[in-house]
Amino acid sequence: GNDADGTVELFDPATETFTDGGTLLTPRAGPTLTLLQDGRVLIAGGYTDGPPMTTAEIYDPVTGTSALTGDLREARYGHSASLLPDGRVLIVGGMAPGPDYNEALASAELYDPATGTSAPTGSMVTERAGARSVTLGDGRVLVAGGSNVDGDPRTIELYDPTSSTFTVAGDLAPAQT
C-alpha cells in the first residue's frame, strides 16, 4: 500500500501544538528533510507507490508552499542528509531501485540550494541504508549505523568536504544485552 503522505504539519514547541502547513507537490515516504540556512526545508528522494525517486522539492514554512528543485543524481529512500557549513547538503546511502528496492547504496552526492543542483562526491566505504549522519563542529560529517545485505555495519565513517572523501574512523560499540 501507499504510505506516502503529502501533508505538512508545523509544530510549535511554545504551545506544543501542530498546525496545517500545506501540502507537498509530491507525496513521499522515506525522504530526508534538511533545514537549510535560509529557513526553507529540502525534501529529497523517498518513494510513493513504486521505486525510489530522484525528485526533490523545497518547502517554505513562511508561505506554506513547496517548489520543485533539481533532481538527485541517484534515486534513493532511507538515506541520510546533513547540512554542511557552506550551505550544501550531503546526501548519503539509502536504498536504490532494483527488483525488491532493497539494494543499499554507498554513493553520496552534494545538493547546492544556491543552484538547485546535485553533484557527485566520494562514496562511503560501506553500503548503508537507514544510517544516521551528523555534521561535526569542524565541518566533517559522521555517518554511523544502518543496514545492508551483510547485516548491520559496525563501522563509523567520516566525510571530509575539503577532500570529498569518506574514511573509516572506528567501530560502534557492541550492543549491550
VOLO-288695 format. One record per residue (C-alpha): x, y, z; residue number from 1. Coordinates in pm, 1 decimal, always signed. Example, Ala and Ser with C-alpha at 12.3 -4.5 7.8 and 13.67 -1.06 7.14 Angstrom:
! residues 2
<site xx="+1230.0" yy="-450.0" zz="+780.0" k="1"/>
<site xx="+1367.0" yy="-106.0" zz="+714.0" k="2"/>
***
This chain:
! residues 177
<site xx="+0.0" yy="+0.0" zz="+0.0" k="1"/>
<site xx="+85.4" yy="+364.3" zz="-32.0" k="2"/>
<site xx="+204.2" yy="+508.5" zz="+298.7" k="3"/>
<site xx="+336.1" yy="+825.8" zz="+133.3" k="4"/>
<site xx="+172.5" yy="+1141.9" zz="+255.7" k="5"/>
<site xx="+192.0" yy="+1491.4" zz="+110.6" k="6"/>
<site xx="+53.4" yy="+1682.0" zz="+406.1" k="7"/>
<site xx="+271.5" yy="+1916.0" zz="+609.4" k="8"/>
<site xx="+216.1" yy="+1987.9" zz="+977.3" k="9"/>
<site xx="+413.1" yy="+2252.7" zz="+1165.9" k="10"/>
<site xx="+492.5" yy="+2201.0" zz="+1534.0" k="11"/>
<site xx="+511.5" yy="+2499.3" zz="+1769.4" k="12"/>
<site xx="+721.5" yy="+2399.5" zz="+2072.4" k="13"/>
<site xx="+599.0" yy="+2701.3" zz="+2271.4" k="14"/>
<site xx="+236.5" yy="+2586.7" zz="+2256.2" k="15"/>
<site xx="+309.1" yy="+2217.0" zz="+2190.1" k="16"/>
<site xx="+56.4" yy="+2218.9" zz="+1905.8" k="17"/>
<site xx="+53.6" yy="+2124.7" zz="+1539.3" k="18"/>
<site xx="-95.4" yy="+2342.7" zz="+1264.7" k="19"/>
<site xx="-165.7" yy="+2280.4" zz="+898.0" k="20"/>
<site xx="+138.2" yy="+2371.0" zz="+688.4" k="21"/>
<site xx="+2.7" yy="+2299.5" zz="+339.6" k="22"/>
<site xx="+96.8" yy="+2013.8" zz="+112.7" k="23"/>
<site xx="+399.8" yy="+1893.0" zz="-77.9" k="24"/>
<site xx="+392.6" yy="+1873.4" zz="-457.0" k="25"/>
<site xx="+472.4" yy="+1500.7" zz="-440.8" k="26"/>
<site xx="+352.6" yy="+1275.6" zz="-158.7" k="27"/>
<site xx="+651.7" yy="+1070.5" zz="-46.0" k="28"/>
<site xx="+759.4" yy="+824.9" zz="+220.7" k="29"/>
<site xx="+1120.6" yy="+777.2" zz="+328.6" k="30"/>
<site xx="+1265.9" yy="+1112.3" zz="+215.0" k="31"/>
<site xx="+1509.4" yy="+1328.7" zz="+406.6" k="32"/>
<site xx="+1414.6" yy="+1670.2" zz="+541.2" k="33"/>
<site xx="+1700.5" yy="+1915.7" zz="+583.5" k="34"/>
<site xx="+1665.0" yy="+2263.3" zz="+731.0" k="35"/>
<site xx="+1856.7" yy="+2497.8" zz="+501.1" k="36"/>
<site xx="+2040.4" yy="+2809.7" zz="+618.2" k="37"/>
<site xx="+1761.9" yy="+3038.2" zz="+490.5" k="38"/>
<site xx="+1488.6" yy="+2858.5" zz="+689.5" k="39"/>
<site xx="+1344.5" yy="+2659.6" zz="+398.8" k="40"/>
<site xx="+1345.0" yy="+2278.6" zz="+401.3" k="41"/>
<site xx="+1492.9" yy="+2046.6" zz="+137.9" k="42"/>
<site xx="+1278.1" yy="+1734.0" zz="+95.0" k="43"/>
<site xx="+1473.3" yy="+1482.7" zz="-111.9" k="44"/>
<site xx="+1407.7" yy="+1136.8" zz="-251.8" k="45"/>
<site xx="+1169.3" yy="+886.6" zz="-99.4" k="46"/>
<site xx="+906.2" yy="+677.3" zz="-272.6" k="47"/>
<site xx="+534.4" yy="+679.4" zz="-338.1" k="48"/>
<site xx="+387.1" yy="+354.1" zz="-466.2" k="49"/>
<site xx="+683.6" yy="+230.7" zz="-661.4" k="50"/>
<site xx="+1056.8" yy="+262.9" zz="-690.3" k="51"/>
<site xx="+1262.2" yy="+530.2" zz="-512.3" k="52"/>
<site xx="+1250.5" yy="+879.3" zz="-660.8" k="53"/>
<site xx="+1515.3" yy="+1126.6" zz="-770.2" k="54"/>
<site xx="+1287.2" yy="+1426.4" zz="-725.4" k="55"/>
<site xx="+1338.1" yy="+1691.3" zz="-460.2" k="56"/>
<site xx="+1143.2" yy="+1996.0" zz="-352.1" k="57"/>
<site xx="+1196.7" yy="+2290.4" zz="-125.3" k="58"/>
<site xx="+927.4" yy="+2374.2" zz="+128.7" k="59"/>
<site xx="+892.3" yy="+2732.0" zz="+254.3" k="60"/>
<site xx="+731.4" yy="+2735.0" zz="+601.5" k="61"/>
<site xx="+661.0" yy="+3109.1" zz="+576.9" k="62"/>
<site xx="+437.0" yy="+3073.8" zz="+270.9" k="63"/>
<site xx="+335.0" yy="+2711.3" zz="+328.5" k="64"/>
<site xx="+427.1" yy="+2627.4" zz="-30.7" k="65"/>
<site xx="+661.2" yy="+2383.7" zz="-196.6" k="66"/>
<site xx="+852.2" yy="+2413.2" zz="-525.3" k="67"/>
<site xx="+1038.2" yy="+2154.0" zz="-725.4" k="68"/>
<site xx="+1415.2" yy="+2184.2" zz="-733.6" k="69"/>
<site xx="+1683.9" yy="+1991.3" zz="-919.4" k="70"/>
<site xx="+1671.9" yy="+1613.6" zz="-904.0" k="71"/>
<site xx="+1906.6" yy="+1396.8" zz="-704.3" k="72"/>
<site xx="+2171.7" yy="+1221.7" zz="-911.6" k="73"/>
<site xx="+2051.4" yy="+884.1" zz="-784.0" k="74"/>
<site xx="+1706.3" yy="+760.1" zz="-681.8" k="75"/>
<site xx="+1704.9" yy="+673.9" zz="-312.5" k="76"/>
<site xx="+1497.8" yy="+640.3" zz="+4.1" k="77"/>
<site xx="+1601.3" yy="+563.4" zz="+361.2" k="78"/>
<site xx="+1908.7" yy="+777.4" zz="+306.3" k="79"/>
<site xx="+2064.4" yy="+1038.1" zz="+533.4" k="80"/>
<site xx="+2126.3" yy="+1410.0" zz="+479.2" k="81"/>
<site xx="+2336.6" yy="+1664.7" zz="+666.6" k="82"/>
<site xx="+2375.2" yy="+2039.2" zz="+619.2" k="83"/>
<site xx="+2737.1" yy="+2142.5" zz="+564.5" k="84"/>
<site xx="+2873.8" yy="+2473.8" zz="+698.2" k="85"/>
<site xx="+2884.9" yy="+2616.6" zz="+342.9" k="86"/>
<site xx="+2508.6" yy="+2557.7" zz="+297.3" k="87"/>
<site xx="+2529.0" yy="+2249.6" zz="+77.3" k="88"/>
<site xx="+2362.4" yy="+1924.2" zz="+182.5" k="89"/>
<site xx="+2548.2" yy="+1591.9" zz="+190.7" k="90"/>
<site xx="+2311.8" yy="+1308.5" zz="+93.0" k="91"/>
<site xx="+2439.8" yy="+955.6" zz="+161.0" k="92"/>
<site xx="+2334.9" yy="+595.3" zz="+122.5" k="93"/>
<site xx="+1979.0" yy="+470.3" zz="+124.2" k="94"/>
<site xx="+1805.1" yy="+210.7" zz="-84.6" k="95"/>
<site xx="+1824.8" yy="+201.5" zz="-464.1" k="96"/>
<site xx="+1584.9" yy="+90.6" zz="-732.3" k="97"/>
<site xx="+1603.7" yy="-279.5" zz="-800.6" k="98"/>
<site xx="+1383.0" yy="-585.9" zz="-815.4" k="99"/>
<site xx="+1287.4" yy="-552.8" zz="-449.2" k="100"/>
<site xx="+1414.7" yy="-197.2" zz="-380.3" k="101"/>
<site xx="+1650.0" yy="-347.0" zz="-124.8" k="102"/>
<site xx="+1998.0" yy="-265.9" zz="-252.5" k="103"/>
<site xx="+2184.1" yy="-43.9" zz="-4.1" k="104"/>
<site xx="+2393.7" yy="+233.1" zz="-156.3" k="105"/>
<site xx="+2744.3" yy="+357.1" zz="-78.2" k="106"/>
<site xx="+2706.1" yy="+657.4" zz="-308.2" k="107"/>
<site xx="+2688.2" yy="+1016.2" zz="-189.9" k="108"/>
<site xx="+2603.8" yy="+1349.3" zz="-350.0" k="109"/>
<site xx="+2610.3" yy="+1717.5" zz="-263.6" k="110"/>
<site xx="+2296.5" yy="+1926.9" zz="-317.0" k="111"/>
<site xx="+2356.1" yy="+2301.1" zz="-354.3" k="112"/>
<site xx="+2047.4" yy="+2513.2" zz="-274.2" k="113"/>
<site xx="+2210.1" yy="+2815.8" zz="-439.7" k="114"/>
<site xx="+2199.1" yy="+2643.6" zz="-778.7" k="115"/>
<site xx="+1929.3" yy="+2381.8" zz="-717.3" k="116"/>
<site xx="+2160.2" yy="+2109.4" zz="-843.6" k="117"/>
<site xx="+2322.4" yy="+1796.7" zz="-708.2" k="118"/>
<site xx="+2679.8" yy="+1690.9" zz="-781.7" k="119"/>
<site xx="+2864.4" yy="+1365.3" zz="-714.7" k="120"/>
<site xx="+3113.5" yy="+1334.4" zz="-433.4" k="121"/>
<site xx="+3317.5" yy="+1046.0" zz="-290.9" k="122"/>
<site xx="+3135.4" yy="+727.3" zz="-194.6" k="123"/>
<site xx="+3118.4" yy="+572.6" zz="+150.4" k="124"/>
<site xx="+3340.1" yy="+274.7" zz="+224.4" k="125"/>
<site xx="+3033.3" yy="+64.8" zz="+317.5" k="126"/>
<site xx="+2685.0" yy="+49.4" zz="+164.7" k="127"/>
<site xx="+2421.1" yy="+162.5" zz="+415.9" k="128"/>
<site xx="+2050.5" yy="+231.8" zz="+434.0" k="129"/>
<site xx="+1890.3" yy="+379.3" zz="+742.9" k="130"/>
<site xx="+2220.2" yy="+522.2" zz="+869.7" k="131"/>
<site xx="+2237.3" yy="+842.3" zz="+1070.7" k="132"/>
<site xx="+2464.1" yy="+1134.0" zz="+989.5" k="133"/>
<site xx="+2558.7" yy="+1447.3" zz="+1178.6" k="134"/>
<site xx="+2775.5" yy="+1745.3" zz="+1088.9" k="135"/>
<site xx="+3057.6" yy="+1796.8" zz="+1336.2" k="136"/>
<site xx="+3189.8" yy="+2132.8" zz="+1454.2" k="137"/>
<site xx="+3487.3" yy="+2113.9" zz="+1217.5" k="138"/>
<site xx="+3259.2" yy="+2064.4" zz="+913.2" k="139"/>
<site xx="+3317.5" yy="+1691.4" zz="+869.9" k="140"/>
<site xx="+3016.7" yy="+1457.6" zz="+871.2" k="141"/>
<site xx="+2997.3" yy="+1143.5" zz="+1085.3" k="142"/>
<site xx="+2794.0" yy="+854.1" zz="+938.6" k="143"/>
<site xx="+2708.1" yy="+550.9" zz="+1152.0" k="144"/>
<site xx="+2474.7" yy="+255.5" zz="+1167.4" k="145"/>
<site xx="+2223.7" yy="+145.4" zz="+909.2" k="146"/>
<site xx="+2198.3" yy="-189.3" zz="+738.1" k="147"/>
<site xx="+2290.3" yy="-366.0" zz="+415.4" k="148"/>
<site xx="+2272.2" yy="-717.9" zz="+271.6" k="149"/>
<site xx="+2557.0" yy="-823.3" zz="+502.0" k="150"/>
<site xx="+2373.1" yy="-709.8" zz="+816.3" k="151"/>
<site xx="+2432.7" yy="-402.0" zz="+1026.0" k="152"/>
<site xx="+2759.3" yy="-218.7" zz="+952.8" k="153"/>
<site xx="+2957.0" yy="-165.1" zz="+1273.8" k="154"/>
<site xx="+3187.4" yy="+96.1" zz="+1122.6" k="155"/>
<site xx="+3174.8" yy="+471.2" zz="+1167.4" k="156"/>
<site xx="+3274.0" yy="+680.4" zz="+866.9" k="157"/>
<site xx="+3381.7" yy="+1043.4" zz="+841.9" k="158"/>
<site xx="+3322.9" yy="+1256.8" zz="+533.7" k="159"/>
<site xx="+3570.1" yy="+1538.5" zz="+474.1" k="160"/>
<site xx="+3418.5" yy="+1807.4" zz="+248.0" k="161"/>
<site xx="+3762.2" yy="+1952.9" zz="+168.1" k="162"/>
<site xx="+3881.4" yy="+1627.3" zz="+9.0" k="163"/>
<site xx="+3535.3" yy="+1484.2" zz="-80.6" k="164"/>
<site xx="+3632.0" yy="+1153.3" zz="+79.2" k="165"/>
<site xx="+3499.3" yy="+910.4" zz="+336.9" k="166"/>
<site xx="+3729.7" yy="+725.1" zz="+574.8" k="167"/>
<site xx="+3658.2" yy="+461.9" zz="+839.8" k="168"/>
<site xx="+3700.8" yy="+626.4" zz="+1179.7" k="169"/>
<site xx="+3624.3" yy="+335.7" zz="+1412.9" k="170"/>
<site xx="+3358.4" yy="+87.4" zz="+1511.8" k="171"/>
<site xx="+3034.4" yy="+114.0" zz="+1701.6" k="172"/>
<site xx="+3034.8" yy="-48.4" zz="+2043.5" k="173"/>
<site xx="+2872.2" yy="-393.3" zz="+2058.7" k="174"/>
<site xx="+2507.4" yy="-395.8" zz="+2156.9" k="175"/>
<site xx="+2451.4" yy="-431.9" zz="+2530.4" k="176"/>
<site xx="+2219.6" yy="-708.5" zz="+2648.8" k="177"/>
***
